[in-house]
């Protein structure tokens, strides 16, 4: 089943994000190689695809896991958590309807 992982950044997270980004992306690449990644990306702090120094307010990942518990465990091990980027994460089942 698909699960969405919505994570909210702490304030002024940009430098922490940049430092932990390679490890964060490696985990997403692993999901993509396993064909389990539906979508992933950051949430810009301003109305721009490149927010520059404004940074980001969080991230959204939609991926396939065997259970909610497995999705929660995967989310809890995100390098952004260890680096202090995320204040919290919410994991919920996701049902794709369109397109």
Steps between C-alpha positions, in 0.01 A plus 500: 500500500602860449577724797561873519769634727453870568788652694525854637834679526630686801557872441813594307561141387668575167864443601410181689303383193791562267740308724274194532359510146730236340404237760133599478499468120684165513209349695250640251708366210490157664119513508495613137726213393260262675214668307334594831530880473192681365604860572740696718604858541549799728246771575646843410456770765398749230301476178797399285650172379840636610449677834867578549582614853130486598544124508228245558225436753492122469483204265252255355578139411247257358631145485394138519553305820362170630336665801450826686751381760762443229436846352529659845825316568645610164396862570655493847837406351517795260839676514314831523371392842848414624628834364228700676327613179155361580296610799252217439364255244150369439452166323161403359364254245455656155259392229580618148184587311605733215648512245 
